[in-house]
Amino acid sequence: MADVQNAAQIGDHETWLHLIPGVRELDHALVENLTNDGHGFLFGTEMHRMPHVTGLILVAILLVIVGVMYKNRASGEAGIVPARKFGLRGFVDGILDYARQEMGQVMGPAAAKTFLPFIGTFAFIILFSNFMGLIPGFLPPTESLNTTFACSILVFFATHYYGFKVNGVEHFKHMAGPVLALAPLIFVIEVIGHLARPASLSLRLAGNMIGDHMAVVNFLDLTKLIVPVAIMGLGVIVCLVQTLVFCLLSTVYIGMAIEKIDHHH
């Protein structure tokens, strides 16, 4: 029993989300269950916390509100003329325009327009979740593998779904390579490589956000004024870069899958 109590206190930083009725009880129950079945030792109890789940729900609610407000401000004739002042509409337009330009360079303008809602959704969810970790008293949902792996596995299935939709069976035949004698070996290597993609995407994002959040928390504990501001400034850069890396790699994977296969090679 003592071990369970100690495990429940591992990294038990109280957050503002613990003030929501039931969150603290569910959080401790989750840590206790993970410790009892061994998953807490395997993945670490910090990777599975109710504040991560609650924070992701708050991000989703916030994005719905932002989406409704953006639609109201950018609909009709008002959406044709650029906003005079930088605000919500300018912020969303800036992210979407940048995402469309970067995606267009990877997969072409037509495909970028098609997949912008899919990749753009990841961009906003990951960006807002990352920024939540910079607010004292909150945990970033993206430091949990539950969050990052869910995003990564969606990219994995989308890659092969659209690859098969565009190229048919050739999508999988292409993974075997052009040499028939080496096809079994090449296919196995390709399958391992494709399976490693969601693991790489999820571990990279979660690992960087854990490190960024730990750095901010430690400097806040050491120095309450001035110094944490600089660290949080670096944290903003980390949040932006990790969002860009995830979305750019996702675009590359999907772009490679939907590219028309040349049968002469």
Order of alpha helices (4+ residues) and beta strands (2+ residues): alpha-alpha-alpha-alpha-alpha-alpha-alpha-alpha-alpha-alpha
